[in-house]
């Protein structure tokens, strides 16, 4: 069966399942929370669609720990990797996430006391790029900010003087000098939508790299390319799209996977050879930046669970992801070949968007 035919069939199955799910849990807080997130920022519309697809049929984390062990991994499995994982605990009331850090074995968990739409590590782990949602309001559009690894000393990057332009989630160039990020206009200004770059020191030197797409771009490890997710009307499942790669200056956009083959976020491997992404129904896939080598990570999850928002370990030996389950999500780790699956021990919650720092990060 061709990819297109599989996509059409998956779309029909998805719509039927979502209709049944909505009718049975229409008052469920988690669904209402995602709807509020979708209304708050354009980026989160893509995240919400991915979560809905992954949670059409869900299973409790008890099944996961029974299958793979309470601390992750069967006896004799590969040792836990090193580094620090940054992740958000989704708050459906605030329509934001509260950000934490934790080591892969579940130790040294730290609440950063930071509420924001998104957060990612600086390339060397010395800081965190986030969004200054707390200071956003009438006449004060969304802007990125920089905080210390412990969540202190938030500094808003507000050198762009355009009250109609929001600058949201994005990524820092490998040399730490430039930030590429999504930009979207206030109501009535869709002409401002696109991918932008700013100076990492103060948020100035605004440059439009590519008009139209509104999604957080990701830098390649060598800094010469950017990747981003985009969707379009008529693609099934609803909210799904494709990945594109462009030059870091915004040149030559190339679609590297079929339409309807991706949801939400993605990440480059540290050596730049692979991009990991989420396919509809919570499956993890790998593809090379030129579009070759597309294949699924043979991740064996309990029936009904799904993998979202993948991120690589600093050494490229592991992928972290958000494992969607019944009314929540956990942070999980797996090797790129699908082996060594383990859960990062953490309290119950809606744990999403893991991002892995270099081992030198505190």
Secondary structure in CASP SS format (residue, H / E / C, confidence):
PFRMAT SS
TARGET T0000
AUTHOR 0000-0000-0000
METHOD secondary structure of the structure
MODEL  1
X C 1.00
X C 1.00
X H 1.00
X H 1.00
X H 1.00
X H 1.00
X H 1.00
X H 1.00
X H 1.00
X H 1.00
X H 1.00
X H 1.00
X H 1.00
X H 1.00
X H 1.00
X H 1.00
X H 1.00
X H 1.00
X H 1.00
X H 1.00
X H 1.00
X H 1.00
X H 1.00
X H 1.00
X C 1.00
X C 1.00
X C 1.00
X C 1.00
X H 1.00
X H 1.00
X H 1.00
X H 1.00
X H 1.00
X H 1.00
X H 1.00
X H 1.00
X H 1.00
X H 1.00
X H 1.00
X H 1.00
X C 1.00
X H 1.00
X H 1.00
X H 1.00
X H 1.00
X H 1.00
X H 1.00
X H 1.00
X H 1.00
X H 1.00
X H 1.00
X H 1.00
X H 1.00
X H 1.00
X C 1.00
X C 1.00
X C 1.00
X C 1.00
X C 1.00
X C 1.00
X H 1.00
X H 1.00
X H 1.00
X H 1.00
X H 1.00
X H 1.00
X H 1.00
X H 1.00
X C 1.00
X C 1.00
X C 1.00
X C 1.00
X C 1.00
X C 1.00
X C 1.00
X C 1.00
X C 1.00
X C 1.00
X C 1.00
X C 1.00
X C 1.00
X C 1.00
X C 1.00
X C 1.00
X E 1.00
X E 1.00
X E 1.00
X E 1.00
X E 1.00
X E 1.00
X E 1.00
X C 1.00
X C 1.00
X C 1.00
X C 1.00
X E 1.00
X E 1.00
X E 1.00
X E 1.00
X E 1.00
X E 1.00
X E 1.00
X C 1.00
X C 1.00
X C 1.00
X C 1.00
X C 1.00
X C 1.00
X C 1.00
X E 1.00
X E 1.00
X E 1.00
X E 1.00
X E 1.00
X E 1.00
X E 1.00
X C 1.00
X C 1.00
X E 1.00
X E 1.00
X E 1.00
X C 1.00
X C 1.00
X C 1.00
X C 1.00
X C 1.00
X C 1.00
X E 1.00
X E 1.00
X E 1.00
X E 1.00
X C 1.00
X H 1.00
X H 1.00
X H 1.00
X C 1.00
X E 1.00
X C 1.00
X C 1.00
X E 1.00
X C 1.00
X C 1.00
X C 1.00
X E 1.00
X E 1.00
X E 1.00
X E 1.00
X C 1.00
X C 1.00
X C 1.00
X C 1.00
X C 1.00
X C 1.00
X C 1.00
X E 1.00
X E 1.00
X C 1.00
X C 1.00
X C 1.00
X C 1.00
X C 1.00
X C 1.00
X C 1.00
X C 1.00
X E 1.00
X E 1.00
X E 1.00
X E 1.00
X E 1.00
X E 1.00
X E 1.00
X E 1.00
X C 1.00
X C 1.00
X C 1.00
X C 1.00
X C 1.00
X E 1.00
X E 1.00
X E 1.00
X E 1.00
X E 1.00
X E 1.00
X E 1.00
X E 1.00
X C 1.00
X C 1.00
X C 1.00
X C 1.00
X H 1.00
X H 1.00
X H 1.00
X C 1.00
X E 1.00
X E 1.00
X E 1.00
X E 1.00
X E 1.00
X E 1.00
X C 1.00
X C 1.00
X C 1.00
X C 1.00
X C 1.00
X C 1.00
X C 1.00
X E 1.00
X E 1.00
X E 1.00
X E 1.00
X E 1.00
X C 1.00
X C 1.00
X C 1.00
X C 1.00
X C 1.00
X C 1.00
X E 1.00
X E 1.00
X C 1.00
X C 1.00
X C 1.00
X C 1.00
X C 1.00
X E 1.00
X E 1.00
X E 1.00
X E 1.00
X E 1.00
X E 1.00
X E 1.00
X C 1.00
X C 1.00
X C 1.00
X C 1.00
X C 1.00
X C 1.00
X C 1.00
X C 1.00
X C 1.00
X E 1.00
X E 1.00
X E 1.00
X E 1.00
X E 1.00
X E 1.00
X E 1.00
X C 1.00
X C 1.00
X C 1.00
X C 1.00
X C 1.00
X C 1.00
X E 1.00
X E 1.00
X C 1.00
X C 1.00
X C 1.00
X C 1.00
X C 1.00
X C 1.00
X E 1.00
X E 1.00
X E 1.00
X E 1.00
X E 1.00
X E 1.00
X E 1.00
X C 1.00
X C 1.00
X C 1.00
X C 1.00
X C 1.00
X C 1.00
X E 1.00
X E 1.00
X E 1.00
X E 1.00
X E 1.00
X C 1.00
X C 1.00
X C 1.00
X E 1.00
X E 1.00
X E 1.00
X E 1.00
X E 1.00
X C 1.00
X C 1.00
X C 1.00
X C 1.00
X C 1.00
X C 1.00
X C 1.00
X E 1.00
X E 1.00
X C 1.00
X C 1.00
X C 1.00
X C 1.00
X C 1.00
X C 1.00
X C 1.00
X C 1.00
X C 1.00
X E 1.00
X E 1.00
X E 1.00
X E 1.00
X E 1.00
X E 1.00
X E 1.00
X C 1.00
X C 1.00
X C 1.00
X C 1.00
X C 1.00
X C 1.00
X E 1.00
X E 1.00
X E 1.00
X E 1.00
X E 1.00
X E 1.00
X E 1.00
X C 1.00
X C 1.00
X E 1.00
X E 1.00
X E 1.00
X E 1.00
X E 1.00
X E 1.00
X E 1.00
X C 1.00
X C 1.00
X C 1.00
X C 1.00
X C 1.00
X C 1.00
X C 1.00
X E 1.00
X E 1.00
X C 1.00
X C 1.00
X C 1.00
X C 1.00
X C 1.00
X C 1.00
X E 1.00
X E 1.00
X E 1.00
X E 1.00
X E 1.00
X E 1.00
X E 1.00
X C 1.00
X C 1.00
X C 1.00
X C 1.00
X C 1.00
X C 1.00
END
